[in-house]
Amino acid sequence: MDVEFYFDIACPEAYLAFNRLENLEKNAGTRVLYKPVSLPSLYRIWTGHEEAPRARLSAARRRMDQRDLLRQAESADLYLKEEMIQNPPDTLDAMRLIIGASLEQRATLMRNLFQVVWVDGEDVGNRGVLEWIAEVSEVDPGLIDRPEVRKALDLATDAAANSGVFGVPTFRVNDRLWWGFDRMNFVEHAVGAASEGAVVRQSGGQIEFFHDFASPFSYLAATQIEAFAKHHGATLIWRPILLGGLFKRIHTPLVPLSVMSRPRREYMARDLMDWAEAWNVPFQFNSEFPLNTLQALRIALAAPQLTLPLYRAAWADNRDISNPDVIAQIVREAGMDPTEVLARAGADDFKNALRANTEMAEAIGACGVPTFRVNDRVVIWGQDRFDTMHRVLEGWVPAVDATPRI
């Protein structure tokens, strides 16, 4: 089965994906079809400018993304030059060189380019560096200046955008598209090469789960976290936070979806369904989104046993938990007295606890939910990082977390 791989050398995740795809080709008999594109041109097509979305992210989000990239590289036994993540080179001519090279030359050229940028930290925007790589790869450096080669990259990028590609790395198997190195598990499953799950042992430890009912990704994590902690023998601490409060404090848009490009919003909707199907849990996007979850969060602190019923109501049953009447009904369905629960949730103790949890989330470097702090040390973001949590609970301390940076 074929995997189409849309990439730009400028992307560190594309470097990680390239290495994993080479192993997939060798071990699973999968054919990878390499699709060079210009990442800045993709941004221009979908947003009207070539600036990378990363440049507009909060400082907390950029720090979290960088730490995560370094963990993913280490987990894959790959070295990643940290300085290049913050200042990736101009790769336009490098991508022209790739698309101008013959199919037989491309694999070696791509491997050399990824190596030079993300391992050696060289600037392939420098013409001399790029010409040297071309010669080492036995590719004519003069290809860069040929009008037909420049046009070919423009056409390839336009074709990618027309097929729904909005960033890299992007993978396509048949009619399905996945974006990001961290979605390669879905790619491998699609081609019949899914890896076996990790062996779980009673490792012990502690997991703090920072969450808000406002996030569908937080709901997905909530469906898994109790069983995950139990299987590892880990203590689980639920920490409801006010996500909007965190976003204000770290200068993030209150509804991040609202500032995303249309194809990225559409992709996120599919991504949510992918995870719900993978975990066999019910899910539907709430028609009242964005939700005001302040009262629900205080109830979760006052009556923790209502946390999962509130999540299911919002993201499985499409109920508006912003509505006090709906909340009262959910409490009643759980066999509790709404009047008593709501009165208790309004106490200053729980208001202060919610504020303290939100401040704690900011202090540890959280940029959203779900966020997990494992063993009071490693802070992990995303419902798609249970594999990282597993390794940390087993004793792995990523190099980036060996000394505090936040």
One Martini backbone bead per residue (centre of mass of N, CA, C, O) as a GRO file, in nm:
protein
  406
    1MET     BB    1   0.099   0.034   0.018
    2ASP     BB    2   0.048   0.376  -0.006
    3VAL     BB    3   0.240   0.674   0.095
    4GLU     BB    4   0.184   1.004   0.124
    5PHE     BB    5   0.452   1.262   0.154
    6TYR     BB    6   0.435   1.573   0.295
    7PHE     BB    7   0.710   1.815   0.263
    8ASP     BB    8   0.961   2.003   0.459
    9ILE     BB    9   1.276   2.061   0.573
   10ALA     BB   10   1.181   2.289   0.790
   11CYS     BB   11   1.056   2.040   0.943
   12PRO     BB   12   1.103   1.846   1.222
   13GLU     BB   13   0.871   1.638   1.187
   14ALA     BB   14   0.962   1.548   0.904
   15TYR     BB   15   1.223   1.422   0.999
   16LEU     BB   16   1.096   1.207   1.180
   17ALA     BB   17   0.913   1.082   0.960
   18PHE     BB   18   1.125   0.994   0.756
   19ASN     BB   19   1.257   0.778   0.936
   20ARG     BB   20   0.997   0.609   0.984
   21LEU     BB   21   0.935   0.552   0.682
   22GLU     BB   22   1.186   0.392   0.616
   23ASN     BB   23   1.109   0.159   0.806
   24LEU     BB   24   0.839   0.095   0.672
   25GLU     BB   25   0.956   0.010   0.400
   26LYS     BB   26   1.141  -0.222   0.506
   27ASN     BB   27   0.918  -0.382   0.711
   28ALA     BB   28   0.618  -0.345   0.530
   29GLY     BB   29   0.617  -0.280   0.214
   30THR     BB   30   0.596   0.021   0.184
   31ARG     BB   31   0.513   0.291  -0.025
   32VAL     BB   32   0.677   0.600  -0.069
   33LEU     BB   33   0.546   0.921  -0.162
   34TYR     BB   34   0.716   1.198  -0.242
   35LYS     BB   35   0.600   1.547  -0.144
   36PRO     BB   36   0.703   1.832  -0.233
   37VAL     BB   37   0.692   2.147  -0.051
   38SER     BB   38   0.592   2.478   0.034
   39LEU     BB   39   0.522   2.598   0.335
   40PRO     BB   40   0.484   2.906   0.296
   41SER     BB   41   0.281   2.867   0.061
   42LEU     BB   42   0.066   2.726   0.222
   43TYR     BB   43   0.014   2.957   0.415
   44ARG     BB   44  -0.069   3.162   0.198
   45ILE     BB   45  -0.314   3.012   0.088
   46TRP     BB   46  -0.470   2.993   0.385
   47THR     BB   47  -0.378   3.304   0.522
   48GLY     BB   48  -0.204   3.529   0.332
   49HIS     BB   49   0.070   3.423   0.464
   50GLU     BB   50   0.414   3.303   0.549
   51GLU     BB   51   0.376   3.279   0.835
   52ALA     BB   52   0.420   3.094   1.096
   53PRO     BB   53   0.209   2.995   1.342
   54ARG     BB   54   0.422   2.986   1.571
   55ALA     BB   55   0.468   3.302   1.588
   56ARG     BB   56   0.157   3.328   1.729
   57LEU     BB   57   0.227   3.192   1.973
   58SER     BB   58   0.269   3.130   2.274
   59ALA     BB   59   0.526   3.086   2.483
   60ALA     BB   60   0.414   2.831   2.616
   61ARG     BB   61   0.364   2.673   2.353
   62ARG     BB   62   0.650   2.679   2.239
   63ARG     BB   63   0.781   2.530   2.474
   64MET     BB   64   0.612   2.273   2.460
   65ASP     BB   65   0.677   2.194   2.168
   66GLN     BB   66   0.983   2.169   2.205
   67ARG     BB   67   0.986   1.951   2.421
   68ASP     BB   68   0.827   1.743   2.258
   69LEU     BB   69   1.021   1.711   2.023
   70LEU     BB   70   1.263   1.612   2.194
   71ARG     BB   71   1.119   1.361   2.299
   72GLN     BB   72   1.052   1.228   2.028
   73ALA     BB   73   1.341   1.201   1.934
   74GLU     BB   74   1.449   1.033   2.171
   75SER     BB   75   1.242   0.800   2.140
   76ALA     BB   76   1.365   0.756   1.830
   77ASP     BB   77   1.680   0.788   1.835
   78LEU     BB   78   1.709   1.107   1.779
   79TYR     BB   79   1.865   1.389   1.671
   80LEU     BB   80   1.802   1.741   1.776
   81LYS     BB   81   1.849   2.062   1.696
   82GLU     BB   82   1.739   2.300   1.900
   83GLU     BB   83   1.802   2.577   1.756
   84MET     BB   84   1.634   2.509   1.487
   85ILE     BB   85   1.346   2.534   1.592
   86GLN     BB   86   1.352   2.853   1.623
   87ASN     BB   87   1.557   2.866   1.339
   88PRO     BB   88   1.467   2.799   1.057
   89PRO     BB   89   1.538   2.763   0.743
   90ASP     BB   90   1.563   2.840   0.418
   91THR     BB   91   1.408   2.590   0.178
   92LEU     BB   92   1.337   2.656  -0.116
   93ASP     BB   93   1.587   2.553  -0.277
   94ALA     BB   94   1.583   2.267  -0.160
   95MET     BB   95   1.301   2.193  -0.277
   96ARG     BB   96   1.383   2.237  -0.570
   97LEU     BB   97   1.601   2.023  -0.576
   98ILE     BB   98   1.420   1.783  -0.516
   99ILE     BB   99   1.211   1.818  -0.756
  100GLY     BB  100   1.451   1.807  -0.977
  101ALA     BB  101   1.514   1.541  -0.905
  102SER     BB  102   1.532   1.231  -0.926
  103LEU     BB  103   1.389   0.958  -0.789
  104GLU     BB  104   1.670   0.819  -0.730
  105GLN     BB  105   1.791   1.083  -0.570
  106ARG     BB  106   1.600   1.175  -0.336
  107ALA     BB  107   1.660   1.006  -0.083
  108THR     BB  108   1.952   1.103  -0.041
  109LEU     BB  109   1.896   1.405  -0.041
  110MET     BB  110   1.698   1.413   0.195
  111ARG     BB  111   1.879   1.285   0.406
  112ASN     BB  112   2.099   1.505   0.390
  113LEU     BB  113   1.924   1.749   0.458
  114PHE     BB  114   1.813   1.663   0.730
  115GLN     BB  115   2.090   1.623   0.861
  116VAL     BB  116   2.211   1.909   0.825
  117VAL     BB  117   1.986   2.059   0.979
  118TRP     BB  118   1.890   1.860   1.246
  119VAL     BB  119   2.197   1.781   1.332
  120ASP     BB  120   2.416   2.008   1.229
  121GLY     BB  121   2.295   2.310   1.177
  122GLU     BB  122   2.261   2.399   0.889
  123ASP     BB  123   2.235   2.644   0.621
  124VAL     BB  124   2.038   2.593   0.331
  125GLY     BB  125   2.017   2.905   0.250
  126ASN     BB  126   2.299   2.856   0.169
  127ARG     BB  127   2.435   2.811  -0.132
  128GLY     BB  128   2.697   2.664  -0.063
  129VAL     BB  129   2.573   2.439   0.108
  130LEU     BB  130   2.376   2.333  -0.109
  131GLU     BB  131   2.587   2.260  -0.325
  132TRP     BB  132   2.735   2.054  -0.155
  133ILE     BB  133   2.499   1.858  -0.114
  134ALA     BB  134   2.447   1.805  -0.411
  135GLU     BB  135   2.723   1.679  -0.474
  136VAL     BB  136   2.712   1.450  -0.262
  137SER     BB  137   2.422   1.353  -0.405
  138GLU     BB  138   2.445   1.372  -0.718
  139VAL     BB  139   2.338   1.674  -0.782
  140ASP     BB  140   2.238   1.935  -0.971
  141PRO     BB  141   2.251   2.267  -0.867
  142GLY     BB  142   2.118   2.401  -1.128
  143LEU     BB  143   1.817   2.329  -1.077
  144ILE     BB  144   1.726   2.574  -0.904
  145ASP     BB  145   1.721   2.785  -1.171
  146ARG     BB  146   1.501   2.645  -1.313
  147PRO     BB  147   1.192   2.728  -1.418
  148GLU     BB  148   1.059   2.438  -1.416
  149VAL     BB  149   1.127   2.381  -1.118
  150ARG     BB  150   0.983   2.614  -0.986
  151LYS     BB  151   0.707   2.540  -1.105
  152ALA     BB  152   0.682   2.256  -0.982
  153LEU     BB  153   0.660   2.349  -0.685
  154ASP     BB  154   0.412   2.523  -0.718
  155LEU     BB  155   0.224   2.298  -0.826
  156ALA     BB  156   0.256   2.101  -0.587
  157THR     BB  157   0.143   2.294  -0.373
  158ASP     BB  158  -0.131   2.345  -0.500
  159ALA     BB  159  -0.219   2.046  -0.505
  160ALA     BB  160  -0.208   2.002  -0.204
  161ALA     BB  161  -0.414   2.217  -0.124
  162ASN     BB  162  -0.650   2.099  -0.300
  163SER     BB  163  -0.634   1.824  -0.105
  164GLY     BB  164  -0.595   1.964   0.210
  165VAL     BB  165  -0.321   2.074   0.257
  166PHE     BB  166  -0.169   2.281   0.546
  167GLY     BB  167   0.078   2.092   0.629
  168VAL     BB  168   0.367   1.960   0.808
  169PRO     BB  169   0.332   1.653   0.811
  170THR     BB  170   0.170   1.468   0.546
  171PHE     BB  171  -0.069   1.200   0.508
  172ARG     BB  172  -0.166   0.953   0.253
  173VAL     BB  173  -0.435   0.704   0.248
  174ASN     BB  174  -0.590   0.719   0.001
  175ASP     BB  175  -0.849   0.930   0.141
  176ARG     BB  176  -0.659   0.973   0.385
  177LEU     BB  177  -0.569   1.227   0.630
  178TRP     BB  178  -0.260   1.318   0.799
  179TRP     BB  179  -0.124   1.523   1.071
  180GLY     BB  180   0.170   1.450   1.188
  181PHE     BB  181   0.387   1.254   1.360
  182ASP     BB  182   0.159   1.180   1.590
  183ARG     BB  183  -0.010   1.012   1.336
  184MET     BB  184   0.144   0.741   1.256
  185ASN     BB  185  -0.037   0.530   1.385
  186PHE     BB  186  -0.263   0.561   1.171
  187VAL     BB  187  -0.094   0.498   0.925
  188GLU     BB  188   0.001   0.214   1.011
  189HIS     BB  189  -0.282   0.098   1.035
  190ALA     BB  190  -0.369   0.147   0.733
  191VAL     BB  191  -0.112  -0.053   0.634
  192GLY     BB  192  -0.072  -0.292   0.852
  193ALA     BB  193   0.171  -0.165   1.083
  194ALA     BB  194   0.098  -0.193   1.366
  195SER     BB  195   0.196  -0.169   1.677
  196GLU     BB  196   0.248  -0.281   1.973
  197GLY     BB  197   0.174  -0.249   2.278
  198ALA     BB  198   0.265  -0.165   2.572
  199VAL     BB  199   0.402  -0.289   2.850
  200VAL     BB  200   0.239  -0.319   3.160
  201ARG     BB  201   0.327  -0.197   3.481
  202GLN     BB  202   0.366  -0.152   3.828
  203SER     BB  203   0.514   0.160   3.876
  204GLY     BB  204   0.364   0.391   3.972
  205GLY     BB  205   0.307   0.703   4.093
  206GLN     BB  206   0.208   1.033   3.946
  207ILE     BB  207  -0.102   1.200   3.833
  208GLU     BB  208  -0.178   1.509   3.691
  209PHE     BB  209  -0.507   1.639   3.585
  210PHE     BB  210  -0.556   1.889   3.358
  211HIS     BB  211  -0.892   2.029   3.322
  212ASP     BB  212  -1.175   2.086   3.083
  213PHE     BB  213  -1.499   2.074   2.956
  214ALA     BB  214  -1.437   2.264   2.699
  215SER     BB  215  -1.268   2.008   2.598
  216PRO     BB  216  -1.259   1.739   2.383
  217PHE     BB  217  -0.974   1.634   2.456
  218SER     BB  218  -1.031   1.610   2.757
  219TYR     BB  219  -1.247   1.399   2.732
  220LEU     BB  220  -1.079   1.177   2.604
  221ALA     BB  221  -0.880   1.156   2.841
  222ALA     BB  222  -1.099   1.092   3.062
  223THR     BB  223  -1.168   0.800   2.940
  224GLN     BB  224  -0.851   0.689   3.019
  225ILE     BB  225  -0.700   0.772   3.290
  226GLU     BB  226  -0.795   0.569   3.504
  227ALA     BB  227  -0.696   0.307   3.371
  228PHE     BB  228  -0.405   0.392   3.333
  229ALA     BB  229  -0.336   0.437   3.632
  230LYS     BB  230  -0.416   0.155   3.732
  231HIS     BB  231  -0.217  -0.015   3.554
  232HIS     BB  232   0.037   0.153   3.698
  233GLY     BB  233  -0.020   0.231   4.001
  234ALA     BB  234  -0.125   0.527   3.996
  235THR     BB  235  -0.176   0.835   4.111
  236LEU     BB  236  -0.477   1.032   4.084
  237ILE     BB  237  -0.512   1.386   3.999
  238TRP     BB  238  -0.766   1.609   3.985
  239ARG     BB  239  -0.747   1.932   3.786
  240PRO     BB  240  -0.941   2.174   3.763
  241ILE     BB  241  -0.971   2.427   3.506
  242LEU     BB  242  -0.969   2.753   3.364
  243LEU     BB  243  -0.903   2.793   3.044
  244GLY     BB  244  -0.964   3.090   2.992
  245GLY     BB  245  -0.777   3.190   3.218
  246LEU     BB  246  -0.518   3.076   3.101
  247PHE     BB  247  -0.527   3.215   2.825
  248LYS     BB  248  -0.511   3.502   2.934
  249ARG     BB  249  -0.232   3.467   3.084
  250ILE     BB  250  -0.084   3.350   2.794
  251HIS     BB  251  -0.197   3.474   2.527
  252THR     BB  252  -0.465   3.322   2.422
  253PRO     BB  253  -0.709   3.240   2.250
  254LEU     BB  254  -1.016   3.144   2.364
  255VAL     BB  255  -1.061   3.029   2.051
  256PRO     BB  256  -0.846   2.868   1.859
  257LEU     BB  257  -1.027   2.779   1.617
  258SER     BB  258  -1.084   3.080   1.509
  259VAL     BB  259  -0.759   3.101   1.393
  260MET     BB  260  -0.797   2.885   1.194
  261SER     BB  261  -0.796   2.722   0.927
  262ARG     BB  262  -1.026   2.554   0.761
  263PRO     BB  263  -0.873   2.275   0.721
  264ARG     BB  264  -0.788   2.253   1.018
  265ARG     BB  265  -1.067   2.238   1.142
  266GLU     BB  266  -1.158   1.989   0.983
  267TYR     BB  267  -0.936   1.805   1.085
  268MET     BB  268  -1.001   1.814   1.389
  269ALA     BB  269  -1.272   1.672   1.362
  270ARG     BB  270  -1.149   1.405   1.258
  271ASP     BB  271  -0.950   1.356   1.490
  272LEU     BB  272  -1.155   1.313   1.712
  273MET     BB  273  -1.281   1.062   1.577
  274ASP     BB  274  -1.032   0.887   1.572
  275TRP     BB  275  -1.001   0.866   1.883
  276ALA     BB  276  -1.280   0.758   1.949
  277GLU     BB  277  -1.248   0.500   1.777
  278ALA     BB  278  -0.985   0.389   1.903
  279TRP     BB  279  -1.141   0.394   2.205
  280ASN     BB  280  -1.446   0.340   2.198
  281VAL     BB  281  -1.602   0.628   2.212
  282PRO     BB  282  -1.824   0.858   2.254
  283PHE     BB  283  -1.892   1.125   1.998
  284GLN     BB  284  -1.977   1.484   1.993
  285PHE     BB  285  -2.001   1.789   1.889
  286ASN     BB  286  -2.084   2.069   2.043
  287SER     BB  287  -2.342   2.295   1.955
  288GLU     BB  288  -2.246   2.516   2.200
  289PHE     BB  289  -1.989   2.598   2.104
  290PRO     BB  290  -1.869   2.751   2.348
  291LEU     BB  291  -1.826   2.667   2.685
  292ASN     BB  292  -1.956   2.730   3.004
  293THR     BB  293  -1.767   2.582   3.295
  294LEU     BB  294  -1.763   2.699   3.582
  295GLN     BB  295  -1.976   2.535   3.739
  296ALA     BB  296  -1.876   2.251   3.665
  297LEU     BB  297  -1.596   2.281   3.800
  298ARG     BB  298  -1.698   2.326   4.089
  299ILE     BB  299  -1.846   2.057   4.104
  300ALA     BB  300  -1.593   1.876   4.062
  301LEU     BB  301  -1.479   1.965   4.341
  302ALA     BB  302  -1.733   1.898   4.525
  303ALA     BB  303  -1.810   1.639   4.306
  304PRO     BB  304  -1.612   1.419   4.151
  305GLN     BB  305  -1.832   1.200   4.052
  306LEU     BB  306  -1.932   1.420   3.817
  307THR     BB  307  -1.722   1.439   3.592
  308LEU     BB  308  -1.802   1.219   3.382
  309PRO     BB  309  -2.100   1.298   3.342
  310LEU     BB  310  -2.028   1.581   3.229
  311TYR     BB  311  -1.862   1.489   2.989
  312ARG     BB  312  -2.078   1.313   2.852
  313ALA     BB  313  -2.288   1.531   2.815
  314ALA     BB  314  -2.112   1.718   2.628
  315TRP     BB  315  -1.951   1.477   2.422
  316ALA     BB  316  -2.194   1.251   2.381
  317ASP     BB  317  -2.495   1.417   2.428
  318ASN     BB  318  -2.516   1.727   2.362
  319ARG     BB  319  -2.502   1.904   2.624
  320ASP     BB  320  -2.565   2.209   2.805
  321ILE     BB  321  -2.338   2.293   3.066
  322SER     BB  322  -2.417   2.607   3.085
  323ASN     BB  323  -2.688   2.506   3.193
  324PRO     BB  324  -2.833   2.485   3.499
  325ASP     BB  325  -3.061   2.281   3.430
  326VAL     BB  326  -2.879   2.064   3.312
  327ILE     BB  327  -2.703   2.021   3.558
  328ALA     BB  328  -2.929   1.939   3.751
  329GLN     BB  329  -3.004   1.684   3.590
  330ILE     BB  330  -2.731   1.539   3.613
  331VAL     BB  331  -2.731   1.523   3.918
  332ARG     BB  332  -2.994   1.365   3.943
  333GLU     BB  333  -2.902   1.115   3.768
  334ALA     BB  334  -2.673   1.058   4.001
  335GLY     BB  335  -2.838   1.074   4.286
  336MET     BB  336  -2.851   1.385   4.347
  337ASP     BB  337  -2.873   1.703   4.498
  338PRO     BB  338  -2.876   1.999   4.340
  339THR     BB  339  -2.900   2.203   4.569
  340GLU     BB  340  -2.662   2.098   4.738
  341VAL     BB  341  -2.437   2.098   4.522
  342LEU     BB  342  -2.457   2.396   4.432
  343ALA     BB  343  -2.403   2.519   4.708
  344ARG     BB  344  -2.124   2.389   4.753
  345ALA     BB  345  -1.988   2.500   4.486
  346GLY     BB  346  -2.021   2.813   4.595
  347ALA     BB  347  -1.792   2.800   4.766
  348ASP     BB  348  -1.491   2.943   4.832
  349ASP     BB  349  -1.312   2.693   4.829
  350PHE     BB  350  -1.374   2.619   4.522
  351LYS     BB  351  -1.298   2.881   4.395
  352ASN     BB  352  -1.002   2.877   4.499
  353ALA     BB  353  -0.922   2.602   4.377
  354LEU     BB  354  -0.958   2.681   4.081
  355ARG     BB  355  -0.756   2.910   4.084
  356ALA     BB  356  -0.511   2.745   4.180
  357ASN     BB  357  -0.503   2.545   3.945
  358THR     BB  358  -0.461   2.758   3.724
  359GLU     BB  359  -0.198   2.872   3.838
  360MET     BB  360  -0.045   2.604   3.830
  361ALA     BB  361  -0.058   2.558   3.529
  362GLU     BB  362   0.107   2.805   3.458
  363ALA     BB  363   0.364   2.741   3.633
  364ILE     BB  364   0.425   2.457   3.466
  365GLY     BB  365   0.347   2.536   3.142
  366ALA     BB  366   0.074   2.542   3.045
  367CYS     BB  367  -0.134   2.562   2.719
  368GLY     BB  368  -0.355   2.342   2.801
  369VAL     BB  369  -0.593   2.081   2.721
  370PRO     BB  370  -0.457   1.826   2.830
  371THR     BB  371  -0.265   1.808   3.138
  372PHE     BB  372   0.038   1.649   3.258
  373ARG     BB  373   0.181   1.552   3.574
  374VAL     BB  374   0.474   1.360   3.633
  375ASN     BB  375   0.615   1.322   3.925
  376ASP     BB  376   0.649   1.638   3.964
  377ARG     BB  377   0.797   1.702   3.652
  378VAL     BB  378   0.648   1.603   3.389
  379VAL     BB  379   0.511   1.792   3.122
  380ILE     BB  380   0.205   1.704   2.947
  381TRP     BB  381   0.048   1.744   2.623
  382GLY     BB  382  -0.222   1.558   2.550
  383GLN     BB  383  -0.417   1.282   2.445
  384ASP     BB  384  -0.147   1.180   2.257
  385ARG     BB  385   0.059   1.110   2.539
  386PHE     BB  386   0.053   0.820   2.675
  387ASP     BB  387   0.330   0.712   2.587
  388THR     BB  388   0.496   0.913   2.750
  389MET     BB  389   0.381   0.850   3.027
  390HIS     BB  390   0.464   0.558   3.034
  391ARG     BB  391   0.774   0.604   3.024
  392VAL     BB  392   0.792   0.780   3.279
  393LEU     BB  393   0.671   0.570   3.477
  394GLU     BB  394   0.915   0.365   3.396
  395GLY     BB  395   1.174   0.603   3.423
  396TRP     BB  396   1.179   0.816   3.216
  397VAL     BB  397   1.409   1.096   3.151
  398PRO     BB  398   1.417   1.339   2.970
  399ALA     BB  399   1.658   1.557   2.887
  400VAL     BB  400   1.469   1.816   2.894
  401ASP     BB  401   1.386   1.719   3.213
  402ALA     BB  402   1.647   1.700   3.394
  403THR     BB  403   1.615   2.015   3.392
  404PRO     BB  404   1.484   2.292   3.478
  405ARG     BB  405   1.304   2.555   3.262
  406ILE     BB  406   1.029   2.701   3.368
   0.00000   0.00000   0.00000
